[in-house]
Every structure is written in C-alpha cells, then in structure tokens.
Amino acid sequence: MRGGDSIPENENSLMSFLRNLAQRISGKESEKPGHPDHPDHPDHPDHPEHPGHPDHPKKEKKEKKPKKEKKPKKEKKEKKPGEEGEPGEEEGEPEGEEGEPGEGRKETLTGIRSAFIVTEENVIDLYVHVENDAYSNVIYDIEVFPRVQTPPWKSVEGREAPKDWRFEKVDKGVKFYTKTAPLLTCQRTKFKFRVQAEEISDRIRLHATDIDHNNLGIIVSTRW
C-alpha cells in the first residue's frame, strides 16, 4: 500500500476503496502499449490503422470485370441435294485435253432435240433439230470430245459434215463448223463420225458454240 492508502474498516468504505483501487489498476493497464485502450494499439479509435480513423488506408475495391457474353452457336446450314459437296451434285465436265473445252460444268441446252444411231464399226449418224427460236441462227460449231462421254471414248474421227459445213480433227475429238449456215429451227441436220471406244452408251454429249466460238452449253443426244 502507498502511503495514506489504509484499508477502511466499515463495509461501505471498503467497497469504495476497492472501486478506486480497481480504477487505478485499470488506468495503469491501459497505459501499457499492448492494452486495447492504449493509443498505440491498432484497436484504439485514435490509432491510424483503426478502420474508423480518418487516416486509415482504405482498400480500393477491385472493379469486377464484365462477364463476356456467350456468342450464340451458329446453326449448321443443311445443304440441299445439288449444292456443293452434297449427293445429287452434277459433276462438272471432265477437264479437257489440249483443244477440248475443259471449262468446267456447262448447262444442258433445252429446246434442241438430238438422236443418233450406231452403224457398222462404231460409225455414228447423229441428228440435231433446233426447236427453240432462241438458238436459231446461233450455233456455228458442234464439237464432239471423247473425254466428256460416259464412259470416256478413246478417239473420234469425222466422216461426213452437213451441207456448207466442214469438220476438222481437234486433238482426239472432232469439230464440225460453218461460217455461213448456222443451225435453224425446223431443220434436221446430220453429222457423221466414227468412234473408237470399248463401249458407246445411250447418250452422247456435244458442245455447241456460237460464231465467236463461245461455248453455249451441252446438247445431249440419245440413241434411237
């Protein structure tokens, strides 16, 4: 006991004494740096690291990155028969040899009838009849090439041309041509040639060209 701090004898004075003693002890404890009430303790309101202190360094909130929107899946486009890569596509013409068209697929001309007969030694009499006025006075060349046939032929040789027409050998094929007498409607024109082939099918493909030798398309001739 410090000088002057004597223990009182009555009960009320004793309680008052104990309260004063507790306050003194509490005050001394708070003066220690490790006590929560000490100004240097991080939990003290006056400490700079206390969350409520004005100088407390507030942590910057990280901005949330916006979520990427998922792109809708592309629907697979169903290909119709006849489109590229699908069954039903008409194959282009076989690539021609030197002197042959070899220009890829050509459309079949409508409004032109043609038929043929096969005689001895694979000699063919082929007839062309123009019915569509759009092709009248337009066709100046009829070309027969072995590689565009099904199955392919080995070669073709000209035998007989229509009146005012001529023929010439073009590599392994033959070209019938005119400068003055293009095919006309209501006119049946005969072309004669010999085929060297293991098999002649029921169809022959002919290329028709105009006066400037532009390929107009395919004439399909059927066997009589």
C-alpha positions as a LaTeX table, in Angstrom:
\begin{tabular}{lrrr}
\hline
Residue & $x$ (\AA) & $y$ (\AA) & $z$ (\AA) \\
\hline
Met1 & 0.00 & 0.00 & 0.00 \\
Arg2 & 1.11 & 3.51 & $-0.87$ \\
Gly3 & 1.39 & 5.96 & 1.98 \\
Gly4 & $-2.04$ & 7.16 & 3.07 \\
Asp5 & $-3.90$ & 4.24 & 1.46 \\
Ser6 & $-5.09$ & 2.39 & 4.55 \\
Ile7 & $-7.81$ & $-0.26$ & 4.38 \\
Pro8 & $-11.07$ & 1.09 & 5.85 \\
Glu9 & $-12.78$ & $-0.95$ & 8.49 \\
Asn10 & $-16.50$ & $-0.45$ & 7.65 \\
Glu11 & $-18.15$ & $-2.18$ & 4.69 \\
Asn12 & $-19.18$ & 0.92 & 2.68 \\
Ser13 & $-15.79$ & 2.44 & 2.93 \\
Leu14 & $-14.24$ & $-0.91$ & 1.92 \\
Met15 & $-16.33$ & $-1.12$ & $-1.26$ \\
Ser16 & $-15.48$ & 2.43 & $-2.19$ \\
Phe17 & $-11.82$ & 1.67 & $-1.59$ \\
Leu18 & $-11.91$ & $-1.39$ & $-3.84$ \\
Arg19 & $-13.60$ & 0.55 & $-6.66$ \\
Asn20 & $-10.94$ & 3.25 & $-6.51$ \\
Leu21 & $-8.22$ & 0.61 & $-6.45$ \\
Ala22 & $-9.70$ & $-1.13$ & $-9.50$ \\
Gln23 & $-9.87$ & 2.15 & $-11.41$ \\
Arg24 & $-6.24$ & 2.86 & $-10.63$ \\
Ile25 & $-5.17$ & $-0.60$ & $-11.74$ \\
Ser26 & $-7.27$ & $-0.31$ & $-14.92$ \\
Gly27 & $-5.75$ & 3.07 & $-15.69$ \\
Lys28 & $-2.24$ & 1.70 & $-15.32$ \\
Glu29 & $-3.03$ & $-1.29$ & $-17.54$ \\
Ser30 & $-4.38$ & 0.97 & $-20.28$ \\
Glu31 & $-1.09$ & 2.83 & $-20.28$ \\
Lys32 & 0.67 & $-0.32$ & $-21.48$ \\
Pro33 & 1.19 & $-0.45$ & $-25.32$ \\
Gly34 & $-0.40$ & $-3.90$ & $-25.62$ \\
His35 & $-3.67$ & $-2.84$ & $-23.95$ \\
Pro36 & $-6.64$ & $-2.21$ & $-26.28$ \\
Asp37 & $-7.23$ & 1.18 & $-24.63$ \\
His38 & $-3.65$ & 2.34 & $-25.27$ \\
Pro39 & $-3.47$ & 4.92 & $-28.12$ \\
Asp40 & $-0.76$ & 2.87 & $-29.88$ \\
His41 & $-2.92$ & $-0.26$ & $-30.02$ \\
Pro42 & $-4.40$ & $-0.88$ & $-33.52$ \\
Asp43 & $-7.86$ & $-1.39$ & $-32.00$ \\
His44 & $-7.81$ & 2.05 & $-30.34$ \\
Pro45 & $-10.09$ & 4.57 & $-32.14$ \\
Asp46 & $-7.26$ & 7.13 & $-32.29$ \\
His47 & $-4.81$ & 4.70 & $-33.91$ \\
Pro48 & $-4.26$ & 5.43 & $-37.66$ \\
Glu49 & $-4.76$ & 1.75 & $-38.55$ \\
His50 & $-8.16$ & 1.62 & $-36.85$ \\
Pro51 & $-10.88$ & 1.22 & $-39.53$ \\
Gly52 & $-12.77$ & 4.24 & $-38.16$ \\
His53 & $-9.77$ & 6.58 & $-38.17$ \\
Pro54 & $-9.76$ & 9.28 & $-40.94$ \\
Asp55 & $-6.20$ & 8.37 & $-41.95$ \\
His56 & $-6.92$ & 4.67 & $-42.22$ \\
Pro57 & $-5.82$ & 3.49 & $-45.70$ \\
Lys58 & $-8.96$ & 2.16 & $-47.28$ \\
Lys59 & $-8.52$ & $-0.74$ & $-49.64$ \\
Glu60 & $-9.55$ & 0.08 & $-53.15$ \\
Lys61 & $-12.29$ & $-2.11$ & $-54.35$ \\
Lys62 & $-11.37$ & $-4.02$ & $-57.43$ \\
Glu63 & $-13.70$ & $-3.41$ & $-60.27$ \\
Lys64 & $-15.37$ & $-6.55$ & $-61.39$ \\
Lys65 & $-14.73$ & $-7.31$ & $-65.00$ \\
Pro66 & $-17.90$ & $-7.59$ & $-67.00$ \\
Lys67 & $-18.74$ & $-11.12$ & $-67.94$ \\
Lys68 & $-18.19$ & $-11.96$ & $-71.55$ \\
Glu69 & $-21.37$ & $-12.61$ & $-73.38$ \\
Lys70 & $-21.50$ & $-16.03$ & $-74.90$ \\
Lys71 & $-21.89$ & $-15.89$ & $-78.63$ \\
Pro72 & $-24.79$ & $-17.92$ & $-79.94$ \\
Lys73 & $-23.73$ & $-21.04$ & $-81.72$ \\
Lys74 & $-24.06$ & $-20.88$ & $-85.47$ \\
Glu75 & $-26.61$ & $-23.24$ & $-86.81$ \\
Lys76 & $-25.30$ & $-25.62$ & $-89.38$ \\
Lys77 & $-26.87$ & $-24.95$ & $-92.70$ \\
Glu78 & $-28.25$ & $-28.06$ & $-94.25$ \\
Lys79 & $-27.13$ & $-28.44$ & $-97.80$ \\
Lys80 & $-29.71$ & $-29.37$ & $-100.32$ \\
Pro81 & $-29.07$ & $-32.02$ & $-102.93$ \\
Gly82 & $-27.32$ & $-30.40$ & $-105.83$ \\
Glu83 & $-25.32$ & $-27.99$ & $-103.66$ \\
Glu84 & $-21.57$ & $-28.22$ & $-103.38$ \\
Gly85 & $-20.30$ & $-31.33$ & $-101.65$ \\
Glu86 & $-23.73$ & $-32.98$ & $-101.36$ \\
Pro87 & $-25.04$ & $-36.05$ & $-103.15$ \\
Gly88 & $-27.06$ & $-35.10$ & $-106.16$ \\
Glu89 & $-24.49$ & $-32.61$ & $-107.38$ \\
Glu90 & $-23.97$ & $-32.80$ & $-111.07$ \\
Glu91 & $-20.32$ & $-33.31$ & $-111.72$ \\
Gly92 & $-18.60$ & $-30.82$ & $-113.95$ \\
Glu93 & $-17.31$ & $-31.79$ & $-117.33$ \\
Pro94 & $-14.01$ & $-33.64$ & $-117.22$ \\
Glu95 & $-11.07$ & $-31.36$ & $-117.66$ \\
Gly96 & $-10.40$ & $-31.23$ & $-121.37$ \\
Glu97 & $-7.23$ & $-32.12$ & $-123.14$ \\
Glu98 & $-5.50$ & $-29.58$ & $-125.30$ \\
Gly99 & $-8.07$ & $-28.28$ & $-127.75$ \\
Glu100 & $-11.00$ & $-29.53$ & $-125.68$ \\
Pro101 & $-13.37$ & $-27.21$ & $-123.79$ \\
Gly102 & $-12.29$ & $-28.16$ & $-120.27$ \\
Glu103 & $-14.25$ & $-25.14$ & $-118.98$ \\
Gly104 & $-15.99$ & $-26.92$ & $-116.11$ \\
Arg105 & $-19.68$ & $-27.65$ & $-115.92$ \\
Lys106 & $-21.94$ & $-26.37$ & $-118.71$ \\
Glu107 & $-25.71$ & $-26.33$ & $-118.66$ \\
Thr108 & $-27.73$ & $-28.56$ & $-120.92$ \\
Leu109 & $-29.44$ & $-26.61$ & $-123.66$ \\
Thr110 & $-33.21$ & $-27.05$ & $-123.81$ \\
Gly111 & $-35.24$ & $-26.66$ & $-126.96$ \\
Ile112 & $-32.76$ & $-28.67$ & $-129.05$ \\
Arg113 & $-33.50$ & $-32.31$ & $-129.85$ \\
Ser114 & $-30.85$ & $-34.77$ & $-130.92$ \\
Ala115 & $-30.75$ & $-38.51$ & $-131.63$ \\
Phe116 & $-28.20$ & $-40.93$ & $-133.05$ \\
Ile117 & $-27.83$ & $-44.42$ & $-134.44$ \\
Val118 & $-24.73$ & $-46.61$ & $-134.36$ \\
Thr119 & $-23.93$ & $-48.38$ & $-137.62$ \\
Glu120 & $-21.11$ & $-50.76$ & $-138.54$ \\
Glu121 & $-17.67$ & $-50.31$ & $-136.99$ \\
Asn122 & $-18.95$ & $-47.74$ & $-134.46$ \\
Val123 & $-19.86$ & $-45.20$ & $-137.13$ \\
Ile124 & $-22.49$ & $-42.83$ & $-135.76$ \\
Asp125 & $-25.18$ & $-40.88$ & $-137.64$ \\
Leu126 & $-26.22$ & $-38.06$ & $-135.32$ \\
Tyr127 & $-29.12$ & $-35.67$ & $-136.00$ \\
Val128 & $-29.71$ & $-32.26$ & $-134.44$ \\
His129 & $-33.08$ & $-30.46$ & $-134.59$ \\
Val130 & $-33.41$ & $-26.90$ & $-133.20$ \\
Glu131 & $-36.88$ & $-26.20$ & $-131.79$ \\
Asn132 & $-36.24$ & $-23.11$ & $-129.66$ \\
Asp133 & $-36.07$ & $-19.87$ & $-131.66$ \\
Ala134 & $-33.51$ & $-18.54$ & $-129.18$ \\
Tyr135 & $-30.94$ & $-20.94$ & $-130.67$ \\
Ser136 & $-31.92$ & $-20.50$ & $-134.30$ \\
Asn137 & $-29.17$ & $-18.95$ & $-136.41$ \\
Val138 & $-26.84$ & $-19.03$ & $-133.38$ \\
Ile139 & $-24.99$ & $-22.38$ & $-133.41$ \\
Tyr140 & $-21.97$ & $-22.40$ & $-135.72$ \\
Asp141 & $-19.94$ & $-25.25$ & $-134.20$ \\
Ile142 & $-20.76$ & $-28.74$ & $-132.97$ \\
Glu143 & $-17.86$ & $-30.34$ & $-131.10$ \\
Val144 & $-17.54$ & $-33.98$ & $-130.03$ \\
Phe145 & $-14.87$ & $-34.83$ & $-127.47$ \\
Pro146 & $-14.13$ & $-38.35$ & $-126.19$ \\
Arg147 & $-13.29$ & $-37.45$ & $-122.60$ \\
Val148 & $-16.69$ & $-35.88$ & $-121.85$ \\
Gln149 & $-18.54$ & $-39.09$ & $-122.69$ \\
Thr150 & $-19.60$ & $-41.72$ & $-120.16$ \\
Pro151 & $-17.66$ & $-43.97$ & $-120.25$ \\
Pro152 & $-14.91$ & $-41.96$ & $-122.00$ \\
Trp153 & $-14.02$ & $-42.84$ & $-125.56$ \\
Lys154 & $-10.53$ & $-43.24$ & $-126.98$ \\
Ser155 & $-10.99$ & $-41.01$ & $-130.04$ \\
Val156 & $-13.43$ & $-39.53$ & $-132.57$ \\
Glu157 & $-12.95$ & $-39.11$ & $-136.33$ \\
Gly158 & $-15.14$ & $-37.01$ & $-138.62$ \\
Arg159 & $-16.73$ & $-38.77$ & $-141.61$ \\
Glu160 & $-19.36$ & $-36.50$ & $-143.10$ \\
Ala161 & $-20.49$ & $-32.91$ & $-142.47$ \\
Pro162 & $-23.83$ & $-31.24$ & $-143.37$ \\
Lys163 & $-24.11$ & $-29.01$ & $-146.42$ \\
Asp164 & $-21.97$ & $-25.85$ & $-146.09$ \\
Trp165 & $-20.30$ & $-27.34$ & $-143.03$ \\
Arg166 & $-16.81$ & $-28.79$ & $-142.58$ \\
Phe167 & $-15.07$ & $-30.85$ & $-139.93$ \\
Glu168 & $-11.55$ & $-30.95$ & $-138.57$ \\
Lys169 & $-9.61$ & $-33.02$ & $-136.07$ \\
Val170 & $-9.16$ & $-31.37$ & $-132.67$ \\
Asp171 & $-6.70$ & $-33.47$ & $-130.68$ \\
Lys172 & $-8.66$ & $-36.72$ & $-130.07$ \\
Gly173 & $-12.03$ & $-35.17$ & $-130.88$ \\
Val174 & $-13.71$ & $-33.62$ & $-133.90$ \\
Lys175 & $-15.25$ & $-30.22$ & $-134.61$ \\
Phe176 & $-17.98$ & $-29.60$ & $-137.17$ \\
Tyr177 & $-18.22$ & $-25.92$ & $-138.13$ \\
Thr178 & $-19.69$ & $-23.46$ & $-140.61$ \\
Lys179 & $-19.23$ & $-19.80$ & $-141.48$ \\
Thr180 & $-22.42$ & $-19.30$ & $-143.46$ \\
Ala181 & $-25.04$ & $-21.87$ & $-142.44$ \\
Pro182 & $-25.77$ & $-21.94$ & $-138.68$ \\
Leu183 & $-28.44$ & $-24.32$ & $-137.41$ \\
Leu184 & $-32.02$ & $-23.14$ & $-137.94$ \\
Thr185 & $-35.36$ & $-24.15$ & $-136.43$ \\
Cys186 & $-37.38$ & $-26.86$ & $-138.17$ \\
Gln187 & $-34.23$ & $-28.16$ & $-139.81$ \\
Arg188 & $-32.83$ & $-31.62$ & $-139.17$ \\
Thr189 & $-29.06$ & $-31.65$ & $-139.59$ \\
Lys190 & $-26.95$ & $-34.81$ & $-139.84$ \\
Phe191 & $-23.39$ & $-35.25$ & $-138.54$ \\
Lys192 & $-21.43$ & $-38.43$ & $-139.19$ \\
Phe193 & $-18.35$ & $-39.60$ & $-137.28$ \\
Arg194 & $-16.58$ & $-42.74$ & $-136.16$ \\
Val195 & $-15.87$ & $-43.56$ & $-132.53$ \\
Gln196 & $-13.08$ & $-45.69$ & $-131.15$ \\
Ala197 & $-14.33$ & $-46.95$ & $-127.81$ \\
Glu198 & $-14.91$ & $-50.12$ & $-125.84$ \\
Glu199 & $-18.49$ & $-49.06$ & $-125.16$ \\
Ile200 & $-20.89$ & $-46.44$ & $-126.53$ \\
Ser201 & $-23.62$ & $-45.56$ & $-124.07$ \\
Asp202 & $-27.16$ & $-44.40$ & $-124.85$ \\
Arg203 & $-26.17$ & $-40.74$ & $-124.61$ \\
Ile204 & $-23.64$ & $-38.57$ & $-126.39$ \\
Arg205 & $-22.65$ & $-35.12$ & $-125.21$ \\
Leu206 & $-21.98$ & $-32.40$ & $-127.75$ \\
His207 & $-20.64$ & $-28.90$ & $-127.21$ \\
Ala208 & $-22.39$ & $-26.12$ & $-129.13$ \\
Thr209 & $-20.58$ & $-22.82$ & $-129.78$ \\
Asp210 & $-21.52$ & $-19.53$ & $-131.45$ \\
Ile211 & $-19.83$ & $-17.60$ & $-134.27$ \\
Asp212 & $-17.19$ & $-16.32$ & $-131.82$ \\
His213 & $-16.54$ & $-19.86$ & $-130.54$ \\
Asn214 & $-18.16$ & $-19.15$ & $-127.17$ \\
Asn215 & $-19.39$ & $-22.36$ & $-125.56$ \\
Leu216 & $-23.19$ & $-22.10$ & $-125.36$ \\
Gly217 & $-23.71$ & $-25.36$ & $-123.46$ \\
Ile218 & $-24.29$ & $-29.07$ & $-123.88$ \\
Ile219 & $-26.57$ & $-30.82$ & $-126.34$ \\
Val220 & $-27.46$ & $-34.33$ & $-125.15$ \\
Ser221 & $-28.15$ & $-36.77$ & $-127.94$ \\
Thr222 & $-29.99$ & $-40.04$ & $-127.20$ \\
Arg223 & $-29.73$ & $-43.35$ & $-129.00$ \\
Trp224 & $-32.54$ & $-44.38$ & $-131.34$ \\
\hline
\end{tabular}
